[in-house]
Structures are given as C-alpha cells and as structure tokens.
Amino acid sequence: MLLITAVALGILLNPLNTTMISVALSRLQEDFRLTFADVSWLISTYYLASAIGQPLMGKWSDLFGRKKVFMIGLLLVTVSSCLAPLAPSFGWLIGFRIIQAVGSSALFPSGMAIIRSQISANQAKALGVVSIFSSTSAAFGPSIGGFLLHYGDWPLIFLCNFPFIIGSFLLAWKMFPKDPKSSGSASDMDWPGVGLFSATIFMWLLFFLSIADGASLWMLAVSAALTYALYRYEFGHSKPFINVAFLKNNKNVSLIYVQFILTNMAFYSIMFGIPSYLQRVQLMDAQKAGLVMLSIAGFSVVVTPLVSRWIDRSGSRPSLLFGTIAVVAGSLLMLLIRDQAGVTTIFLVLCVLGIANGFNNLGMQTALYDYVKKAETGIASGLFMTSRFIGTILSSSLLAALFGKNITTPHLHSMAWVCAGLGVLMFALTVRMPKADASKATQ
C-alpha cells in the first residue's frame, strides 16, 4: 500500500497543477499586465510539454530505470516549484511551468510501470487507488487554488506542491525496488523521432487553437504532412520513439487511444464548459458553481473502488459499456437544463456524468494494460496520457466553436448533443473490443 501511495502522490502533481492555475489567471494578468490571450499560453504550453513529455519520459523509464526517472521527475517539479514564485517576467514563468510539466510527466509512466511490475494480484484495485488520487486532484484543483488565492497569492499554488513531493520522495526512496543495471544510453534514443513527434504535436496544437477564429488550412496541411512524415520515419526505424509498427499491428491499443481521446474530449468539455454556463446564465457565484461541480468529482471518486472490484471479477469491457452508456445518458439529460433551472436538477445531471467518468477512467486504464506487455508499459502509459492531453485540447476547440463569445442555454444543448455523439462512438469502440489475451499482460 505504501508503494501505491508513493506513486499516487507523485502522479497527482500533473493534474493538480493543470487545474489549480485556472483560478489564478486573472491575478497573473494583473501582475504581468497581460491580455487573456497572452496568459492562456501558460495553460497551452503546459499541455504541449506534457503531451511530449509523457511518451519521452516513458521511453526513458524503460531504458534507464523506472525508480531513477521517477526521482528525477520529482526533482524537476521541486526546482520549478521553487523558482516559479520568483519569476521576474511572464516568459520566465512559462519556462518554469514547462520544467514542471516535463517533471510531472515522468511520474505517470514510470510509476505505473513500477506498480505493474510489483503487483500481480488485483491490479485493478491498485490502479483504482491511483485513479482516485489523480481524478480527485484534478477535480479539486480549482477549489484548492481558490483557497490559496484567498489566503495568499498565486505563488502559493506552486509552493503547495511540497507536501506531496516530500511524501512521494520519501516513500519512493524506501519502497521502490532498485533498478536493474541499465544497459541503455542516450544514443539509444531516437532523437529525430522525438523532434518530429514534438513538431507534429505542436502544429496540431496550433491548428486546434486556430479553430475558434476560423480553421487555418495551411496549419492543417502542415500538421497532416508532419504526421505522415513521422509515420514513415518511425515505421522504418529499428528503435523508434513512437512504435508505429506496434500500433499498426496491434489495432486494439490504437483504438484504445482513440477512445480515450474521445472520452477526455467529452469529459473536459463538460468540466470546462459547465462552470462558465452556471456563472453567466444561471447567475451563480464562483463558490456556488464550484460546489455544484463537486458532484462530478465526488461521484467519480465514490464509484471508483466499486468499479475496480467489478473489473477484477469481469474485466474492463463491462465497466466501459456501462460508462459509455452513462456518458450518453448524462449528456442527453443536460437537455433538461433550462434558463433559471433548479440547482437540484443540475446537480443530479452532473452526478450521472461523474459516475460515467469513474467507470471510463479506470476502465480505459485497465483495458490498455490488457493488450500491452509489461516491458512496454512505460511508453504505452506515456502515449495514454498524451491521448488525454489531445482530448483536452480538442475539448477547448469544441467549446470555442460552440460557445464563441456568448454562452446561452441553446449553446449548452448543442454541447450536450456533441457529447452524446462522442458517447455513442465510445460505446461502439467498446462493443468491438475483443476479449483480452491474459498471457500478454504477464509477459
């Protein structure tokens, strides 16, 4: 249990710092005299660095040792958390946040690989504990950030990382098994592949962000060209950074990544869209809107232990079928929300979506590991989290396209229909999911 806690305390740093900063944007605008468009790069660059860092650090953990990479990740988060409050300019603050993103990105793939290698029985329960830490930190991030801002200022958002860093470091130092002697070296890394992957992710990010003002065709063309170049280069490489041959030959893993992108696109559209709707249309204050949004986080946390036991008995597929149906049901229930709707109605609708998130989040993680060998856990976990960030970026584009400069109940209903459609696609992908090969998960 202490080993799981060590991993969980480290893993929560990325989602916690992703969402805590959202409540501090207005203060940062005042301190650095920025427009909202300027300050939004603090979020975009964090997503970008995380999307690139997850598979990169996953590969490093496979090559050089999982405990070593986990500890280095904690060190990078420590350095960034110390320096960010002292940032002399906004550019420096972005730089420190990028270091924080890279450091926290090392913790998920290396930590999950350690859990998988050390815990063979009831892995779903172990993943359930980690999932609770991760989902809770992301959901409660804005509330924690608001509390810190109320009693201090934005530097506290970085300083509050230290209890988690210290706890994770001490437990990991004691509980993690010693890494076997590494035979890997920096030359084993596919650096051209890393560069191509980074450029591809960056261009797709720019394209998605351009959708709000009208999609840029040249960005789309460049993004597609880079994607094709990455595929061709990595397919012919003996030690590729992104093993496209493996993805091509194992379509189950590829489709799990696609499904996870859709899952996060729907979830984060709701998580980011509903609070603004509650404040601008339902005229709730920030505190009340935050309390209503806790229904998603609360029910997601409550059902996760139940889901883990179900998965241990029946596998990932039944829980995903239930979770995707809940996405469709919860999205359609949003159509019941009208102008000046009762708080109880909104709360109950969001509870259904919280239950859906609990089922889908853990179900997707365990489904991935059903089709991935233990030796491939690091890079597979990194790409899994990259899929999450891609889904988050797509959710921002969706909200920009649907809400534009004005948020109304009809716009909310449009979002509900889109999320219901995403749920139907997720259900279809789950239905076609074949029975896992139990022997692969033990290799």
Buried (B, 14 or more C-beta within 10 A) or exposed (E): EEBBBBBBBBBBBBBBBBBBBBBBBEBBBEBBEBEEEEBBBBBBBBBBBBBBBBBBBBBBBBBBBBBBBBBBBBBBBBBBBBBBBEBEEBEEBBBBBBBBBBBBBBBBBBBBBBBBEBBEEEBBBBBBBBBBBBBBBBBBBBBBBBBBBEEEBBBBBBBBBEEBBEBBBEBBEEBBEEBEEEEEEEEEBBEBBBEBBBBBBBBBBBBBBBBBEEEBEEBBEBBBEBBEEBBEBBBEBEEBBBBBBBBEEBEBBBBBBBBBBBBBBBBBBBBBBBBBBBBBBBEBEEEBBBBBBBBBBBBBBBBBBBBBEBBBEEBBBBBBBBBBBBBBBBBBBBBEBEEEBEEEEBBBBBBBBBBBBBBBBBBBBBBBBBBBBBEBBBBBBBBBBBBBBBBBBBBBBBBBBBBEEEBBBEBBBBBBBBBBBBBBBBBEBBEEBEEBEEEBBEE
